[in-house]
Amino acid sequence: MNNDQSASYHAGEAKGKAEVKAGQLKDQASQAAQSAQDSMQQAGQQMKAKAQGAVDATKDATGMNK
């Protein structure tokens, strides 16, 4: 292999490795985003349940729940 072929081979090899790494980073980012979405959804559901509990407690305390 002459110098031009060797350089071309190494450039192609580097490009391939970069593409694999980019794909891995994309997958990691997607997983992190999904995890954050799941966490936010769970937190929202917990807040909703607490708010409903507060409403029910207020209604009980003021006699509006009868």
VMD Tcl script that builds the backbone (N, CA, C; Angstrom):
set m [mol new atoms 198]
animate dup $m
set s [atomselect $m all]
$s set {name element resname resid chain x y z} {
  {N N MET 1 A 0.859 -1.177 0.000}
  {CA C MET 1 A 0.000 0.000 0.000}
  {C C MET 1 A 0.903 1.237 0.000}
  {N N ASN 2 A 0.621 2.185 -0.906}
  {CA C ASN 2 A 1.431 3.405 -0.917}
  {C C ASN 2 A 0.861 4.395 0.105}
  {N N ASN 3 A 1.513 5.524 0.243}
  {CA C ASN 3 A 1.116 6.508 1.254}
  {C C ASN 3 A -0.296 7.041 1.040}
  {N N ASP 4 A -0.664 7.272 -0.224}
  {CA C ASP 4 A -2.013 7.779 -0.508}
  {C C ASP 4 A -3.079 6.756 -0.117}
  {N N GLN 5 A -2.829 5.510 -0.448}
  {CA C GLN 5 A -3.789 4.462 -0.097}
  {C C GLN 5 A -3.890 4.301 1.419}
  {N N SER 6 A -2.757 4.356 2.071}
  {CA C SER 6 A -2.734 4.222 3.531}
  {C C SER 6 A -3.493 5.368 4.195}
  {N N ALA 7 A -3.267 6.578 3.703}
  {CA C ALA 7 A -3.955 7.746 4.260}
  {C C ALA 7 A -5.455 7.640 4.025}
  {N N SER 8 A -5.824 7.189 2.825}
  {CA C SER 8 A -7.236 7.042 2.493}
  {C C SER 8 A -7.878 5.971 3.371}
  {N N TYR 9 A -7.160 4.872 3.584}
  {CA C TYR 9 A -7.668 3.802 4.441}
  {C C TYR 9 A -7.890 4.308 5.858}
  {N N HIS 10 A -6.902 5.001 6.390}
  {CA C HIS 10 A -7.010 5.513 7.759}
  {C C HIS 10 A -8.116 6.563 7.894}
  {N N ALA 11 A -8.286 7.368 6.858}
  {CA C ALA 11 A -9.362 8.365 6.878}
  {C C ALA 11 A -10.726 7.665 6.894}
  {N N GLY 12 A -10.866 6.632 6.093}
  {CA C GLY 12 A -12.115 5.876 6.068}
  {C C GLY 12 A -12.372 5.171 7.387}
  {N N GLU 13 A -11.308 4.634 7.958}
  {CA C GLU 13 A -11.426 3.960 9.251}
  {C C GLU 13 A -11.861 4.956 10.332}
  {N N ALA 14 A -11.266 6.135 10.329}
  {CA C ALA 14 A -11.619 7.168 11.302}
  {C C ALA 14 A -13.064 7.624 11.105}
  {N N LYS 15 A -13.476 7.752 9.856}
  {CA C LYS 15 A -14.848 8.153 9.570}
  {C C LYS 15 A -15.829 7.114 10.094}
  {N N GLY 16 A -15.520 5.855 9.871}
  {CA C GLY 16 A -16.389 4.783 10.350}
  {C C GLY 16 A -16.497 4.776 11.868}
  {N N LYS 17 A -15.377 4.954 12.546}
  {CA C LYS 17 A -15.390 4.998 14.015}
  {C C LYS 17 A -16.187 6.198 14.510}
  {N N ALA 18 A -16.047 7.322 13.832}
  {CA C ALA 18 A -16.781 8.530 14.225}
  {C C ALA 18 A -18.286 8.322 14.047}
  {N N GLU 19 A -18.674 7.647 12.982}
  {CA C GLU 19 A -20.097 7.385 12.751}
  {C C GLU 19 A -20.669 6.456 13.825}
  {N N VAL 20 A -19.901 5.452 14.212}
  {CA C VAL 20 A -20.346 4.541 15.272}
  {C C VAL 20 A -20.486 5.302 16.575}
  {N N LYS 21 A -19.489 6.121 16.897}
  {CA C LYS 21 A -19.524 6.900 18.142}
  {C C LYS 21 A -20.715 7.861 18.129}
  {N N ALA 22 A -20.981 8.500 17.006}
  {CA C ALA 22 A -22.117 9.422 16.897}
  {C C ALA 22 A -23.429 8.677 17.125}
  {N N GLY 23 A -23.527 7.483 16.586}
  {CA C GLY 23 A -24.727 6.676 16.793}
  {C C GLY 23 A -24.904 6.301 18.255}
  {N N GLN 24 A -23.803 5.976 18.919}
  {CA C GLN 24 A -23.867 5.634 20.342}
  {C C GLN 24 A -24.295 6.844 21.165}
  {N N LEU 25 A -23.741 7.996 20.851}
  {CA C LEU 25 A -24.095 9.217 21.582}
  {C C LEU 25 A -25.554 9.579 21.358}
  {N N LYS 26 A -26.037 9.380 20.136}
  {CA C LYS 26 A -27.442 9.655 19.827}
  {C C LYS 26 A -28.345 8.737 20.647}
  {N N ASP 27 A -27.974 7.462 20.727}
  {CA C ASP 27 A -28.764 6.507 21.513}
  {C C ASP 27 A -28.768 6.886 22.989}
  {N N GLN 28 A -27.612 7.285 23.514}
  {CA C GLN 28 A -27.523 7.683 24.912}
  {C C GLN 28 A -28.384 8.916 25.182}
  {N N ALA 29 A -28.342 9.871 24.272}
  {CA C ALA 29 A -29.141 11.092 24.433}
  {C C ALA 29 A -30.631 10.759 24.386}
  {N N SER 30 A -31.006 9.861 23.499}
  {CA C SER 30 A -32.406 9.461 23.390}
  {C C SER 30 A -32.870 8.771 24.666}
  {N N GLN 31 A -32.029 7.908 25.207}
  {CA C GLN 31 A -32.372 7.213 26.449}
  {C C GLN 31 A -32.484 8.200 27.610}
  {N N ALA 32 A -31.581 9.171 27.663}
  {CA C ALA 32 A -31.629 10.178 28.725}
  {C C ALA 32 A -32.896 11.017 28.616}
  {N N ALA 33 A -33.263 11.371 27.400}
  {CA C ALA 33 A -34.483 12.157 27.199}
  {C C ALA 33 A -35.718 11.363 27.608}
  {N N GLN 34 A -35.755 10.089 27.257}
  {CA C GLN 34 A -36.891 9.246 27.633}
  {C C GLN 34 A -36.973 9.094 29.146}
  {N N SER 35 A -35.828 8.932 29.784}
  {CA C SER 35 A -35.794 8.805 31.245}
  {C C SER 35 A -36.281 10.092 31.908}
  {N N ALA 36 A -35.852 11.224 31.385}
  {CA C ALA 36 A -36.291 12.514 31.934}
  {C C ALA 36 A -37.803 12.687 31.746}
  {N N GLN 37 A -38.295 12.289 30.589}
  {CA C GLN 37 A -39.735 12.386 30.330}
  {C C GLN 37 A -40.516 11.511 31.305}
  {N N ASP 38 A -40.031 10.297 31.515}
  {CA C ASP 38 A -40.691 9.388 32.455}
  {C C ASP 38 A -40.685 9.963 33.870}
  {N N SER 39 A -39.556 10.525 34.275}
  {CA C SER 39 A -39.448 11.110 35.615}
  {C C SER 39 A -40.398 12.292 35.779}
  {N N MET 40 A -40.469 13.130 34.771}
  {CA C MET 40 A -41.354 14.289 34.840}
  {C C MET 40 A -42.822 13.851 34.873}
  {N N GLN 41 A -43.150 12.836 34.112}
  {CA C GLN 41 A -44.523 12.340 34.096}
  {C C GLN 41 A -44.896 11.784 35.470}
  {N N GLN 42 A -43.987 11.036 36.065}
  {CA C GLN 42 A -44.238 10.483 37.391}
  {C C GLN 42 A -44.378 11.601 38.427}
  {N N ALA 43 A -43.515 12.601 38.340}
  {CA C ALA 43 A -43.601 13.728 39.276}
  {C C ALA 43 A -44.923 14.472 39.106}
  {N N GLY 44 A -45.350 14.636 37.887}
  {CA C GLY 44 A -46.625 15.303 37.621}
  {C C GLY 44 A -47.798 14.528 38.196}
  {N N GLN 45 A -47.754 13.210 38.067}
  {CA C GLN 45 A -48.823 12.386 38.623}
  {C C GLN 45 A -48.846 12.472 40.145}
  {N N GLN 46 A -47.657 12.513 40.756}
  {CA C GLN 46 A -47.586 12.640 42.211}
  {C C GLN 46 A -48.141 13.993 42.661}
  {N N MET 47 A -47.794 15.045 41.939}
  {CA C MET 47 A -48.301 16.378 42.283}
  {C C MET 47 A -49.818 16.428 42.146}
  {N N LYS 48 A -50.332 15.819 41.097}
  {CA C LYS 48 A -51.785 15.799 40.876}
  {C C LYS 48 A -52.485 15.069 42.022}
  {N N ALA 49 A -51.926 13.948 42.450}
  {CA C ALA 49 A -52.521 13.178 43.544}
  {C C ALA 49 A -52.485 13.977 44.849}
  {N N LYS 50 A -51.377 14.673 45.100}
  {CA C LYS 50 A -51.280 15.488 46.319}
  {C C LYS 50 A -52.271 16.649 46.277}
  {N N ALA 51 A -52.406 17.264 45.124}
  {CA C ALA 51 A -53.350 18.380 44.989}
  {C C ALA 51 A -54.781 17.887 45.205}
  {N N GLN 52 A -55.106 16.734 44.656}
  {CA C GLN 52 A -56.453 16.178 44.845}
  {C C GLN 52 A -56.683 15.859 46.316}
  {N N GLY 53 A -55.651 15.352 46.983}
  {CA C GLY 53 A -55.751 15.088 48.417}
  {C C GLY 53 A -56.002 16.352 49.209}
  {N N ALA 54 A -55.328 17.425 48.818}
  {CA C ALA 54 A -55.521 18.708 49.497}
  {C C ALA 54 A -56.937 19.232 49.270}
  {N N VAL 55 A -57.442 19.085 48.063}
  {CA C VAL 55 A -58.812 19.525 47.755}
  {C C VAL 55 A -59.807 18.731 48.589}
  {N N ASP 56 A -59.613 17.421 48.635}
  {CA C ASP 56 A -60.520 16.574 49.418}
  {C C ASP 56 A -60.456 16.924 50.905}
  {N N ALA 57 A -59.265 17.173 51.418}
  {CA C ALA 57 A -59.121 17.540 52.837}
  {C C ALA 57 A -59.805 18.867 53.124}
  {N N THR 58 A -59.690 19.812 52.208}
  {CA C THR 58 A -60.336 21.111 52.377}
  {C C THR 58 A -61.850 20.960 52.354}
  {N N LYS 59 A -62.351 20.156 51.427}
  {CA C LYS 59 A -63.796 19.927 51.360}
  {C C LYS 59 A -64.292 19.260 52.636}
  {N N ASP 60 A -63.538 18.295 53.137}
  {CA C ASP 60 A -63.922 17.618 54.388}
  {C C ASP 60 A -63.931 18.624 55.543}
  {N N ALA 61 A -62.911 19.469 55.599}
  {CA C ALA 61 A -62.783 20.422 56.708}
  {C C ALA 61 A -63.868 21.477 56.673}
  {N N THR 62 A -64.322 21.841 55.497}
  {CA C THR 62 A -65.345 22.902 55.381}
  {C C THR 62 A -66.752 22.333 55.248}
  {N N GLY 63 A -66.863 21.011 55.236}
  {CA C GLY 63 A -68.168 20.385 55.139}
  {C C GLY 63 A -68.752 20.391 53.739}
  {N N MET 64 A -67.965 20.655 52.735}
  {CA C MET 64 A -68.455 20.697 51.349}
  {C C MET 64 A -68.524 19.311 50.732}
  {N N ASN 65 A -68.036 18.325 51.406}
  {CA C ASN 65 A -67.978 16.986 50.839}
  {C C ASN 65 A -69.215 16.161 51.196}
  {N N LYS 66 A -70.204 16.786 51.768}
  {CA C LYS 66 A -71.396 16.048 52.216}
  {C C LYS 66 A -72.516 16.139 51.218}
}
mol reanalyze $m
mol bondsrecalc $m
mol representation Tube
mol addrep $m
